[in-house]
């Protein structure tokens, strides 16, 4: 079976690398013969640094589906030029700060004390470019909760995820989400077990054979089960061992 793991708030906390306890649980899962895939809102650039070296060759989905990573090759899906121009107009009109990703470099104008900045390019392998210098636009974060702006965005060919606790809107090209990223890797609905914790994991939960929501988030209504953060390592080992030893097929 394929096990798909979101990172932040699911197996990675406060932007820090995976704990040894989480790594041990993932290794148990791997030893049971399962494949581990990571699916994060982070671009691959920011996803790799929180993983131990021996996990960095696993297949991954980044940017909520805008990036895929396999055989150490990154592939991207980008916004249309029309969508980018409209979003730039919204930014200028409302004087918004932002994080905008290209295939590797980025443009950041937000507060340097914001949690998202602490997770940004931790290995300093990219360049913070002026927005006009980015040739490809793969993912956009606007630092606002303004619902009028959200309504403007929803009229465009984009996917909007709202993160109220961080006062931001996470924007991807239309039709791009984590399940679409998995599809680009050849992983189809019903072929995976998913662990997640936030709104951008909705498609994962809706298409997984079995899904686990970590923490008290409204998205848990769409998961097969929900657990506390401290129970994540146990749950990973429990499901992987049951599936391997007894051929258990978990149903949503």
Secondary structure, 3 states (H helix, E strand, C coil): CEEEECCECCCECCCCCCCHHHHHHHHHHHHCCCEEEEECCCCHHHHHCCCCHHHCCCCEEEHHHCEEEECCEEEECCCCHHHHHHHHHHHHHHCCCEEEECCCCEEECCCCCCHHHHCCCCCCCCCECCHHHCCCCCEEEECCCCHHHHHHHHCCCEEEEEEHHHCEEEEEECCCCHHHHHHHCCCCCCCEEEEECCHHHHHHHHHCCEEEEECCCHHHHHCCEEECHHHHHHHHHHHHHHHHHHCCCCCC
